[in-house]
Amino acid sequence: MASVLAWPLVACGAPATREAPQQSEAQRLEKFAVSQCLQRAFPDTSFGADARRASGAYVELGSADADVYGEIAALVGTHLAKPYQSKSGEPLHVMQCLDLLQSPALATLVKPYR
C-alpha cells in the first residue's frame, strides 16, 4: 500500500500558498478523489498537472489515515476503467470524474470522516 500512496505525495509540488476554505475531512477526501481522476484523465496536459497539484494539496491539508488515500486512488483507477462516451463517441472525462462523487464505493471510504 505504501507504494500506491507514495506517488500522490511525490507529485504534491509546492504546498498550498493560500488558506483553503473551511471544509470537512470528508469533503477534502472527495475533492482528492476528483483531482486524482482529473489528473489521470488528462495526463501530460497543463490541466492534468494542475489537478495533480490539487491532489497533493488535499493530502497536505488532510488528516485522514494514509491508507484511505491509496484506497481512493485505487477506486479512481477502477472508475476510469469504464470510460464514458458521448453520443458522438467523444470521451466525457470531466463528467466521469464528477460522477465519481456519487459513487457508493467512494461514499463508503469517506463515511468514517463525516
N, CA, C and O atoms as a Tinker XYZ file with bonds, in Angstrom:
   456  protein
     1  N      0.827000   -1.191000    0.000000    73     2
     2  CA     0.000000    0.000000    0.000000    64     1     3
     3  C      0.871000    1.254000    0.000000    63     2     4     5
     4  O      0.469000    2.284000   -0.542000    81     3
     5  N      2.043000    1.178000    0.595000    73     3     6
     6  CA     2.902000    2.359000    0.682000    64     5     7
     7  C      3.283000    2.889000   -0.687000    63     6     8     9
     8  O      3.352000    4.103000   -0.880000    81     7
     9  N      3.536000    1.992000   -1.654000    73     7    10
    10  CA     3.920000    2.467000   -2.989000    64     9    11
    11  C      2.763000    3.149000   -3.688000    63    10    12    13
    12  O      2.982000    4.084000   -4.459000    81    11
    13  N      1.541000    2.712000   -3.443000    73    11    14
    14  CA     0.377000    3.366000   -4.029000    64    13    15
    15  C      0.247000    4.780000   -3.491000    63    14    16    17
    16  O     -0.114000    5.702000   -4.223000    81    15
    17  N      0.542000    4.946000   -2.216000    73    15    18
    18  CA     0.417000    6.254000   -1.599000    64    17    19
    19  C      1.585000    7.154000   -1.962000    63    18    20    21
    20  O      1.436000    8.375000   -1.992000    81    19
    21  N      2.724000    6.580000   -2.234000    73    19    22
    22  CA     3.913000    7.386000   -2.480000    64    21    23
    23  C      3.764000    8.290000   -3.689000    63    22    24    25
    24  O      4.195000    9.442000   -3.639000    81    23
    25  N      3.171000    7.811000   -4.773000    73    23    26
    26  CA     3.117000    8.647000   -5.977000    64    25    27
    27  C      2.268000    9.885000   -5.803000    63    26    28    29
    28  O      2.647000   10.923000   -6.346000    81    27
    29  N      1.123000    9.871000   -5.074000    73    27    30
    30  CA     0.434000   11.154000   -4.909000    64    29    31
    31  C      1.255000   12.135000   -4.078000    63    30    32    33
    32  O      1.208000   13.343000   -4.310000    81    31
    33  N      1.999000   11.617000   -3.120000    73    31    34
    34  CA     2.774000   12.506000   -2.267000    64    33    35
    35  C      3.981000   13.065000   -3.000000    63    34    36    37
    36  O      4.346000   14.222000   -2.793000    81    35
    37  N      4.600000   12.273000   -3.845000    73    35    38
    38  CA     5.738000   12.748000   -4.625000    64    37    39
    39  C      5.283000   13.837000   -5.581000    63    38    40    41
    40  O      6.026000   14.779000   -5.856000    81    39
    41  N      4.069000   13.710000   -6.086000    73    39    42
    42  CA     3.557000   14.644000   -7.079000    64    41    43
    43  C      2.958000   15.900000   -6.467000    63    42    44    45
    44  O      2.353000   16.701000   -7.180000    81    43
    45  N      3.113000   16.087000   -5.176000    73    43    46
    46  CA     2.475000   17.206000   -4.497000    64    45    47
    47  C      2.895000   18.561000   -5.040000    63    46    48    49
    48  O      2.053000   19.442000   -5.215000    81    47
    49  N      4.160000   18.740000   -5.305000    73    47    50
    50  CA     4.616000   20.069000   -5.710000    64    49    51
    51  C      4.664000   20.980000   -4.498000    63    50    52    53
    52  O      4.815000   20.518000   -3.367000    81    51
    53  N      4.537000   22.246000   -4.735000    73    51    54
    54  CA     4.598000   23.230000   -3.662000    64    53    55
    55  C      3.338000   23.163000   -2.809000    63    54    56    57
    56  O      2.257000   22.871000   -3.318000    81    55
    57  N      3.473000   23.430000   -1.524000    73    55    58
    58  CA     2.290000   23.450000   -0.669000    64    57    59
    59  C      1.348000   24.579000   -1.066000    63    58    60    61
    60  O      1.754000   25.545000   -1.712000    81    59
    61  N      0.111000   24.447000   -0.679000    73    59    62
    62  CA    -0.875000   25.477000   -0.976000    64    61    63
    63  C     -0.415000   26.806000   -0.383000    63    62    64    65
    64  O      0.001000   26.858000    0.775000    81    63
    65  N     -0.486000   27.866000   -1.161000    73    63    66
    66  CA     0.011000   29.160000   -0.696000    64    65    67
    67  C     -1.083000   29.992000   -0.053000    63    66    68    69
    68  O     -0.786000   30.921000    0.698000    81    67
    69  N     -2.302000   29.690000   -0.321000    73    67    70
    70  CA    -3.416000   30.412000    0.291000    64    69    71
    71  C     -4.150000   29.473000    1.228000    63    70    72    73
    72  O     -4.142000   28.257000    1.040000    81    71
    73  N     -4.763000   30.028000    2.206000    73    71    74
    74  CA    -5.511000   29.216000    3.144000    64    73    75
    75  C     -6.734000   28.635000    2.452000    63    74    76    77
    76  O     -7.499000   29.353000    1.808000    81    75
    77  N     -6.906000   27.340000    2.591000    73    75    78
    78  CA    -8.046000   26.662000    1.976000    64    77    79
    79  C     -9.317000   27.001000    2.746000    63    78    80    81
    80  O     -9.269000   27.247000    3.951000    81    79
    81  N    -10.450000   27.016000    2.056000    73    79    82
    82  CA   -11.707000   27.274000    2.762000    64    81    83
    83  C    -11.980000   26.184000    3.793000    63    82    84    85
    84  O    -11.519000   25.051000    3.656000    81    83
    85  N    -12.719000   26.535000    4.800000    73    83    86
    86  CA   -13.076000   25.586000    5.841000    64    85    87
    87  C    -13.886000   24.456000    5.217000    63    86    88    89
    88  O    -14.902000   24.701000    4.566000    81    87
    89  N    -13.445000   23.238000    5.414000    73    87    90
    90  CA   -14.159000   22.087000    4.886000    64    89    91
    91  C    -13.894000   20.874000    5.765000    63    90    92    93
    92  O    -12.897000   20.812000    6.485000    81    91
    93  N    -14.792000   19.927000    5.693000    73    91    94
    94  CA   -14.635000   18.726000    6.499000    64    93    95
    95  C    -13.599000   17.807000    5.856000    63    94    96    97
    96  O    -13.254000   17.961000    4.685000    81    95
    97  N    -13.115000   16.862000    6.634000    73    95    98
    98  CA   -12.171000   15.876000    6.105000    64    97    99
    99  C    -12.818000   15.072000    4.983000    63    98   100   101
   100  O    -12.157000   14.734000    4.001000    81    99
   101  N    -14.101000   14.766000    5.122000    73    99   102
   102  CA   -14.813000   14.030000    4.070000    64   101   103
   103  C    -14.827000   14.831000    2.770000    63   102   104   105
   104  O    -14.631000   14.266000    1.695000    81   103
   105  N    -15.054000   16.120000    2.856000    73   103   106
   106  CA   -15.051000   16.959000    1.656000    64   105   107
   107  C    -13.670000   16.989000    1.011000    63   106   108   109
   108  O    -13.551000   16.942000   -0.214000    81   107
   109  N    -12.630000   17.068000    1.832000    73   107   110
   110  CA   -11.264000   17.049000    1.284000    64   109   111
   111  C    -10.984000   15.727000    0.574000    63   110   112   113
   112  O    -10.364000   15.712000   -0.489000    81   111
   113  N    -11.435000   14.627000    1.151000    73   111   114
   114  CA   -11.220000   13.317000    0.532000    64   113   115
   115  C    -11.976000   13.205000   -0.796000    63   114   116   117
   116  O    -11.461000   12.644000   -1.763000    81   115
   117  N    -13.187000   13.736000   -0.834000    73   115   118
   118  CA   -13.953000   13.717000   -2.087000    64   117   119
   119  C    -13.254000   14.560000   -3.156000    63   118   120   121
   120  O    -13.175000   14.157000   -4.316000    81   119
   121  N    -12.758000   15.708000   -2.768000    73   119   122
   122  CA   -12.050000   16.567000   -3.719000    64   121   123
   123  C    -10.728000   15.925000   -4.140000    63   122   124   125
   124  O    -10.306000   16.076000   -5.287000    81   123
   125  N    -10.082000   15.221000   -3.235000    73   123   126
   126  CA    -8.889000   14.460000   -3.579000    64   125   127
   127  C     -9.235000   13.441000   -4.661000    63   126   128   129
   128  O     -8.487000   13.282000   -5.626000    81   127
   129  N    -10.361000   12.752000   -4.505000    73   127   130
   130  CA   -10.775000   11.744000   -5.491000    64   129   131
   131  C    -10.990000   12.373000   -6.863000    63   130   132   133
   132  O    -10.526000   11.839000   -7.870000    81   131
   133  N    -11.685000   13.492000   -6.908000    73   131   134
   134  CA   -11.943000   14.154000   -8.192000    64   133   135
   135  C    -10.637000   14.641000   -8.817000    63   134   136   137
   136  O    -10.434000   14.492000  -10.022000    81   135
   137  N     -9.756000   15.219000   -8.009000    73   135   138
   138  CA    -8.499000   15.703000   -8.573000    64   137   139
   139  C     -7.632000   14.542000   -9.060000    63   138   140   141
   140  O     -6.945000   14.673000  -10.073000    81   139
   141  N     -7.654000   13.421000   -8.362000    73   139   142
   142  CA    -6.947000   12.226000   -8.832000    64   141   143
   143  C     -7.504000   11.772000  -10.177000    63   142   144   145
   144  O     -6.754000   11.424000  -11.090000    81   143
   145  N     -8.810000   11.780000  -10.283000    73   143   146
   146  CA    -9.478000   11.368000  -11.513000    64   145   147
   147  C     -9.101000   12.293000  -12.670000    63   146   148   149
   148  O     -8.771000   11.824000  -13.759000    81   147
   149  N     -9.148000   13.578000  -12.440000    73   147   150
   150  CA    -8.838000   14.539000  -13.498000    64   149   151
   151  C     -7.378000   14.454000  -13.938000    63   150   152   153
   152  O     -7.079000   14.567000  -15.126000    81   151
   153  N     -6.474000   14.255000  -12.986000    73   151   154
   154  CA    -5.064000   14.170000  -13.371000    64   153   155
   155  C     -4.811000   12.936000  -14.216000    63   154   156   157
   156  O     -3.976000   12.967000  -15.119000    81   155
   157  N     -5.517000   11.854000  -13.938000    73   155   158
   158  CA    -5.335000   10.639000  -14.739000    64   157   159
   159  C     -6.065000   10.729000  -16.076000    63   158   160   161
   160  O     -5.614000   10.164000  -17.073000    81   159
   161  N     -7.179000   11.432000  -16.095000    73   159   162
   162  CA    -7.958000   11.559000  -17.325000    64   161   163
   163  C     -7.289000   12.492000  -18.327000    63   162   164   165
   164  O     -7.504000   12.368000  -19.532000    81   163
   165  N     -6.484000   13.423000  -17.836000    73   163   166
   166  CA    -5.833000   14.413000  -18.697000    64   165   167
   167  C     -4.319000   14.417000  -18.476000    63   166   168   169
   168  O     -3.747000   15.453000  -18.137000    81   167
   169  N     -3.664000   13.266000  -18.667000    73   167   170
   170  CA    -2.218000   13.210000  -18.437000    64   169   171
   171  C     -1.473000   14.072000  -19.453000    63   170   172   173
   172  O     -1.959000   14.320000  -20.556000    81   171
   173  N     -0.328000   14.505000  -19.070000    73   171   174
   174  CA     0.549000   15.271000  -19.971000    64   173   175
   175  C     -0.091000   16.547000  -20.512000    63   174   176   177
   176  O      0.193000   16.972000  -21.632000    81   175
   177  N     -0.963000   17.152000  -19.696000    73   175   178
   178  CA    -1.558000   18.438000  -20.058000    64   177   179
   179  C     -1.381000   19.379000  -18.869000    63   178   180   181
   180  O     -1.134000   18.933000  -17.748000    81   179
   181  N     -1.505000   20.663000  -19.114000    73   179   182
   182  CA    -1.406000   21.608000  -18.002000    64   181   183
   183  C     -2.589000   21.423000  -17.039000    63   182   184   185
   184  O     -2.450000   21.628000  -15.833000    81   183
   185  N     -3.740000   21.038000  -17.576000    73   183   186
   186  CA    -4.904000   20.774000  -16.725000    64   185   187
   187  C     -4.624000   19.592000  -15.801000    63   186   188   189
   188  O     -4.931000   19.645000  -14.610000    81   187
   189  N     -4.047000   18.535000  -16.346000    73   187   190
   190  CA    -3.699000   17.371000  -15.538000    64   189   191
   191  C     -2.656000   17.703000  -14.483000    63   190   192   193
   192  O     -2.720000   17.202000  -13.361000    81   191
   193  N     -1.689000   18.551000  -14.844000    73   191   194
   194  CA    -0.663000   18.964000  -13.886000    64   193   195
   195  C     -1.277000   19.773000  -12.745000    63   194   196   197
   196  O     -0.891000   19.610000  -11.587000    81   195
   197  N     -2.226000   20.637000  -13.068000    73   195   198
   198  CA    -2.907000   21.414000  -12.041000    64   197   199
   199  C     -3.711000   20.486000  -11.128000    63   198   200   201
   200  O     -3.717000   20.663000   -9.910000    81   199
   201  N     -4.383000   19.506000  -11.714000    73   199   202
   202  CA    -5.142000   18.531000  -10.919000    64   201   203
   203  C     -4.203000   17.747000   -9.996000    63   202   204   205
   204  O     -4.562000   17.447000   -8.858000    81   203
   205  N     -3.012000   17.417000  -10.479000    73   203   206
   206  CA    -2.020000   16.704000   -9.663000    64   205   207
   207  C     -1.597000   17.560000   -8.467000    63   206   208   209
   208  O     -1.468000   17.057000   -7.351000    81   207
   209  N     -1.384000   18.845000   -8.704000    73   207   210
   210  CA    -1.022000   19.742000   -7.601000    64   209   211
   211  C     -2.166000   19.859000   -6.592000    63   210   212   213
   212  O     -1.936000   19.880000   -5.383000    81   211
   213  N     -3.383000   19.935000   -7.091000    73   211   214
   214  CA    -4.543000   19.998000   -6.202000    64   213   215
   215  C     -4.642000   18.727000   -5.364000    63   214   216   217
   216  O     -4.914000   18.782000   -4.165000    81   215
   217  N     -4.420000   17.596000   -5.999000    73   215   218
   218  CA    -4.452000   16.319000   -5.290000    64   217   219
   219  C     -3.448000   16.311000   -4.147000    63   218   220   221
   220  O     -3.765000   15.895000   -3.033000    81   219
   221  N     -2.245000   16.769000   -4.428000    73   219   222
   222  CA    -1.223000   16.836000   -3.392000    64   221   223
   223  C     -1.587000   17.788000   -2.278000    63   222   224   225
   224  O     -1.318000   17.515000   -1.108000    81   223
   225  N     -2.194000   18.895000   -2.629000    73   223   226
   226  CA    -2.600000   19.870000   -1.612000    64   225   227
   227  C     -3.655000   19.282000   -0.685000    63   226   228   229
   228  O     -3.629000   19.538000    0.519000    81   227
   229  N     -4.585000   18.494000   -1.229000    73   227   230
   230  CA    -5.592000   17.866000   -0.366000    64   229   231
   231  C     -4.953000   16.869000    0.590000    63   230   232   233
   232  O     -5.411000   16.715000    1.722000    81   231
   233  N     -3.902000   16.192000    0.147000    73   231   234
   234  CA    -3.183000   15.288000    1.051000    64   233   235
   235  C     -2.506000   16.102000    2.145000    63   234   236   237
   236  O     -2.586000   15.748000    3.322000    81   235
   237  N     -1.843000   17.185000    1.768000    73   235   238
   238  CA    -1.143000   18.028000    2.737000    64   237   239
   239  C     -2.093000   18.619000    3.768000    63   238   240   241
   240  O     -1.765000   18.693000    4.952000    81   239
   241  N     -3.264000   19.038000    3.320000    73   239   242
   242  CA    -4.231000   19.668000    4.217000    64   241   243
   243  C     -5.001000   18.656000    5.058000    63   242   244   245
   244  O     -5.574000   19.002000    6.091000    81   243
   245  N     -5.011000   17.407000    4.608000    73   243   246
   246  CA    -5.833000   16.386000    5.248000    64   245   247
   247  C     -5.231000   15.790000    6.502000    63   246   248   249
   248  O     -4.047000   15.946000    6.798000    81   247
   249  N     -6.089000   15.106000    7.221000    73   247   250
   250  CA    -5.662000   14.406000    8.433000    64   249   251
   251  C     -6.176000   12.969000    8.451000    63   250   252   253
   252  O     -6.151000   12.311000    9.491000    81   251
   253  N     -6.641000   12.485000    7.303000    73   251   254
   254  CA    -7.151000   11.116000    7.210000    64   253   255
   255  C     -6.000000   10.125000    7.287000    63   254   256   257
   256  O     -4.843000   10.479000    7.056000    81   255
   257  N     -6.328000    8.885000    7.614000    73   255   258
   258  CA    -5.336000    7.817000    7.617000    64   257   259
   259  C     -4.710000    7.705000    6.233000    63   258   260   261
   260  O     -5.397000    7.858000    5.223000    81   259
   261  N     -3.426000    7.442000    6.185000    73   259   262
   262  CA    -2.707000    7.353000    4.912000    64   261   263
   263  C     -3.312000    6.312000    3.976000    63   262   264   265
   264  O     -3.337000    6.513000    2.762000    81   263
   265  N     -3.790000    5.221000    4.519000    73   263   266
   266  CA    -4.335000    4.150000    3.684000    64   265   267
   267  C     -5.533000    4.589000    2.855000    63   266   268   269
   268  O     -5.731000    4.091000    1.746000    81   267
   269  N     -6.330000    5.509000    3.370000    73   267   270
   270  CA    -7.533000    5.909000    2.644000    64   269   271
   271  C     -7.176000    6.599000    1.326000    63   270   272   273
   272  O     -7.912000    6.476000    0.347000    81   271
   273  N     -6.060000    7.318000    1.292000    73   271   274
   274  CA    -5.652000    7.957000    0.038000    64   273   275
   275  C     -5.308000    6.907000   -1.016000    63   274   276   277
   276  O     -5.662000    7.056000   -2.186000    81   275
   277  N     -4.630000    5.861000   -0.604000    73   275   278
   278  CA    -4.322000    4.765000   -1.521000    64   277   279
   279  C     -5.571000    4.042000   -1.983000    63   278   280   281
   280  O     -5.674000    3.657000   -3.148000    81   279
   281  N     -6.521000    3.854000   -1.077000    73   279   282
   282  CA    -7.778000    3.199000   -1.439000    64   281   283
   283  C     -8.570000    4.055000   -2.421000    63   282   284   285
   284  O     -9.169000    3.531000   -3.360000    81   283
   285  N     -8.575000    5.349000   -2.211000    73   283   286
   286  CA    -9.269000    6.253000   -3.131000    64   285   287
   287  C     -8.578000    6.237000   -4.491000    63   286   288   289
   288  O     -9.247000    6.202000   -5.524000    81   287
   289  N     -7.248000    6.261000   -4.503000    73   287   290
   290  CA    -6.506000    6.215000   -5.768000    64   289   291
   291  C     -6.831000    4.937000   -6.532000    63   290   292   293
   292  O     -6.995000    4.972000   -7.751000    81   291
   293  N     -6.926000    3.818000   -5.837000    73   291   294
   294  CA    -7.285000    2.551000   -6.489000    64   293   295
   295  C     -8.707000    2.610000   -7.038000    63   294   296   297
   296  O     -8.970000    2.135000   -8.143000    81   295
   297  N     -9.620000    3.192000   -6.269000    73   295   298
   298  CA   -11.005000    3.346000   -6.723000    64   297   299
   299  C    -11.077000    4.192000   -7.984000    63   298   300   301
   300  O    -11.837000    3.878000   -8.901000    81   299
   301  N    -10.294000    5.259000   -8.038000    73   299   302
   302  CA   -10.269000    6.119000   -9.228000    64   301   303
   303  C     -9.850000    5.309000  -10.447000    63   302   304   305
   304  O    -10.444000    5.446000  -11.516000    81   303
   305  N     -8.840000    4.474000  -10.295000    73   303   306
   306  CA    -8.401000    3.634000  -11.406000    64   305   307
   307  C     -9.500000    2.720000  -11.896000    63   306   308   309
   308  O     -9.685000    2.559000  -13.103000    81   307
   309  N    -10.232000    2.119000  -10.975000    73   307   310
   310  CA   -11.351000    1.249000  -11.333000    64   309   311
   311  C    -12.450000    2.043000  -12.028000    63   310   312   313
   312  O    -13.033000    1.590000  -13.013000    81   311
   313  N    -12.723000    3.228000  -11.505000    73   311   314
   314  CA   -13.781000    4.079000  -12.062000    64   313   315
   315  C    -13.439000    4.506000  -13.492000    63   314   316   317
   316  O    -14.308000    4.506000  -14.365000    81   315
   317  N    -12.198000    4.863000  -13.728000    73   315   318
   318  CA   -11.785000    5.311000  -15.062000    64   317   319
   319  C    -11.664000    4.163000  -16.060000    63   318   320   321
   320  O    -11.608000    4.396000  -17.268000    81   319
   321  N    -11.623000    2.939000  -15.573000    73   319   322
   322  CA   -11.504000    1.777000  -16.461000    64   321   323
   323  C    -12.770000    1.558000  -17.292000    63   322   324   325
   324  O    -12.754000    0.814000  -18.272000    81   323
   325  N    -13.859000    2.206000  -16.897000    73   323   326
   326  CA   -15.128000    2.107000  -17.627000    64   325   327
   327  C    -15.429000    3.480000  -18.219000    63   326   328   329
   328  O    -16.188000    4.255000  -17.637000    81   327
   329  N    -14.830000    3.787000  -19.387000    73   327   330
   330  CA   -14.929000    5.152000  -19.930000    64   329   331
   331  C    -16.354000    5.563000  -20.306000    63   330   332   333
   332  O    -17.174000    4.748000  -20.730000    81   331
   333  N    -16.608000    6.844000  -20.135000    73   331   334
   334  CA   -17.849000    7.461000  -20.572000    64   333   335
   335  C    -17.627000    7.977000  -21.995000    63   334   336   337
   336  O    -16.552000    8.476000  -22.326000    81   335
   337  N    -18.659000    7.850000  -22.827000    73   335   338
   338  CA   -18.594000    8.408000  -24.173000    64   337   339
   339  C    -19.890000    9.135000  -24.490000    63   338   340   341
   340  O    -20.976000    8.713000  -24.090000    81   339
   341  N    -19.752000   10.230000  -25.213000    73   339   342
   342  CA   -20.930000   10.972000  -25.661000    64   341   343
   343  C    -21.574000   10.217000  -26.818000    63   342   344   345
   344  O    -21.015000    9.238000  -27.313000    81   343
   345  N    -22.722000   10.661000  -27.237000    73   343   346
   346  CA   -23.407000   10.029000  -28.371000    64   345   347
   347  C    -22.565000   10.078000  -29.633000    63   346   348   349
   348  O    -22.683000    9.211000  -30.499000    81   347
   349  N    -21.711000   11.097000  -29.739000    73   347   350
   350  CA   -20.853000   11.213000  -30.919000    64   349   351
   351  C    -19.577000   10.381000  -30.783000    63   350   352   353
   352  O    -18.767000   10.329000  -31.709000    81   351
   353  N    -19.398000    9.731000  -29.632000    73   351   354
   354  CA   -18.232000    8.898000  -29.417000    64   353   355
   355  C    -17.064000    9.588000  -28.734000    63   354   356   357
   356  O    -16.037000    8.960000  -28.476000    81   355
   357  N    -17.210000   10.873000  -28.439000    73   355   358
   358  CA   -16.151000   11.622000  -27.766000    64   357   359
   359  C    -16.131000   11.265000  -26.269000    63   358   360   361
   360  O    -17.177000   10.989000  -25.682000    81   359
   361  N    -14.953000   11.272000  -25.667000    73   359   362
   362  CA   -14.882000   10.964000  -24.232000    64   361   363
   363  C    -15.494000   12.069000  -23.380000    63   362   364   365
   364  O    -15.485000   13.244000  -23.746000    81   363
   365  N    -16.024000   11.659000  -22.239000    73   363   366
   366  CA   -16.626000   12.591000  -21.273000    64   365   367
   367  C    -15.890000   12.451000  -19.937000    63   366   368   369
   368  O    -16.480000   12.066000  -18.928000    81   367
   369  N    -14.603000   12.768000  -19.948000    73   367   370
   370  CA   -13.776000   12.575000  -18.761000    64   369   371
   371  C    -14.218000   13.428000  -17.573000    63   370   372   373
   372  O    -14.269000   12.938000  -16.444000    81   371
   373  N    -14.535000   14.688000  -17.817000    73   371   374
   374  CA   -14.932000   15.558000  -16.705000    64   373   375
   375  C    -16.221000   15.038000  -16.073000    63   374   376   377
   376  O    -16.339000   14.982000  -14.849000    81   375
   377  N    -17.175000   14.662000  -16.899000    73   375   378
   378  CA   -18.431000   14.116000  -16.373000    64   377   379
   379  C    -18.157000   12.857000  -15.541000    63   378   380   381
   380  O    -18.733000   12.666000  -14.470000    81   379
   381  N    -17.278000   12.015000  -16.052000    73   379   382
   382  CA   -16.948000   10.784000  -15.350000    64   381   383
   383  C    -16.333000   11.088000  -13.982000    63   382   384   385
   384  O    -16.671000   10.448000  -12.986000    81   383
   385  N    -15.438000   12.058000  -13.943000    73   383   386
   386  CA   -14.806000   12.406000  -12.671000    64   385   387
   387  C    -15.784000   13.048000  -11.697000    63   386   388   389
   388  O    -15.716000   12.797000  -10.494000    81   387
   389  N    -16.678000   13.861000  -12.198000    73   387   390
   390  CA   -17.699000   14.458000  -11.323000    64   389   391
   391  C    -18.662000   13.394000  -10.803000    63   390   392   393
   392  O    -19.081000   13.450000   -9.647000    81   391
   393  N    -19.012000   12.432000  -11.644000    73   391   394
   394  CA   -19.907000   11.353000  -11.218000    64   393   395
   395  C    -19.274000   10.469000  -10.147000    63   394   396   397
   396  O    -19.982000    9.796000   -9.398000    81   395
   397  N    -17.961000   10.468000  -10.074000    73   395   398
   398  CA   -17.274000    9.717000   -9.027000    64   397   399
   399  C    -17.751000   10.156000   -7.640000    63   398   400   401
   400  O    -17.777000    9.357000   -6.705000    81   399
   401  N    -18.127000   11.425000   -7.517000    73   399   402
   402  CA   -18.624000   11.937000   -6.236000    64   401   403
   403  C    -19.863000   11.197000   -5.756000    63   402   404   405
   404  O    -20.127000   11.143000   -4.555000    81   403
   405  N    -20.622000   10.630000   -6.676000    73   403   406
   406  CA   -21.856000    9.914000   -6.324000    64   405   407
   407  C    -21.631000    8.412000   -6.183000    63   406   408   409
   408  O    -22.582000    7.660000   -5.974000    81   407
   409  N    -20.402000    7.980000   -6.293000    73   407   410
   410  CA   -20.074000    6.561000   -6.223000    64   409   411
   411  C    -20.328000    6.001000   -4.823000    63   410   412   413
   412  O    -19.834000    6.547000   -3.837000    81   411
   413  N    -21.096000    4.915000   -4.733000    73   411   414
   414  CA   -21.288000    4.282000   -3.421000    64   413   415
   415  C    -19.962000    3.823000   -2.808000    63   414   416   417
   416  O    -19.803000    3.856000   -1.588000    81   415
   417  N    -19.021000    3.401000   -3.636000    73   415   418
   418  CA   -17.729000    2.956000   -3.119000    64   417   419
   419  C    -16.967000    4.123000   -2.485000    63   418   420   421
   420  O    -16.344000    3.958000   -1.436000    81   419
   421  N    -17.015000    5.299000   -3.116000    73   419   422
   422  CA   -16.369000    6.471000   -2.528000    64   421   423
   423  C    -17.075000    6.861000   -1.235000    63   422   424   425
   424  O    -16.419000    7.205000   -0.252000    81   423
   425  N    -18.390000    6.810000   -1.227000    73   423   426
   426  CA   -19.146000    7.145000   -0.017000    64   425   427
   427  C    -18.740000    6.240000    1.148000    63   426   428   429
   428  O    -18.646000    6.697000    2.287000    81   427
   429  N    -18.502000    4.979000    0.866000    73   427   430
   430  CA   -18.084000    4.034000    1.904000    64   429   431
   431  C    -16.713000    4.399000    2.459000    63   430   432   433
   432  O    -16.497000    4.344000    3.669000    81   431
   433  N    -15.783000    4.774000    1.575000    73   431   434
   434  CA   -14.436000    5.138000    2.021000    64   433   435
   435  C    -14.431000    6.431000    2.843000    63   434   436   437
   436  O    -13.644000    6.577000    3.778000    81   435
   437  N    -15.305000    7.355000    2.489000    73   435   438
   438  CA   -15.327000    8.677000    3.110000    64   437   439
   439  C    -16.186000    8.690000    4.387000    63   438   440   441
   440  O    -15.995000    9.544000    5.252000    81   439
   441  N    -17.105000    7.770000    4.501000    73   439   442
   442  CA   -18.062000    7.767000    5.621000    64   441   443
   443  C    -17.432000    7.913000    7.007000    63   442   444   445
   444  O    -17.964000    8.666000    7.823000    81   443
   445  N    -16.334000    7.234000    7.312000    73   443   446
   446  CA   -15.759000    7.396000    8.657000    64   445   447
   447  C    -15.278000    8.820000    8.972000    63   446   448   449
   448  O    -15.036000    9.150000   10.132000    81   447
   449  N    -15.142000    9.652000    7.950000    73   447   450
   450  CA   -14.640000   11.009000    8.138000    64   449   451
   451  C    -15.753000   12.056000    8.118000    63   450   452   453
   452  O    -15.477000   13.256000    8.124000    81   451
   453  N    -16.986000   11.616000    8.096000    73   451   454
   454  CA   -18.130000   12.537000    8.113000    64   453   455
   455  C    -18.421000   12.983000    9.515000    63   454   456
   456  O    -19.349000   13.762000    9.735000    81   455
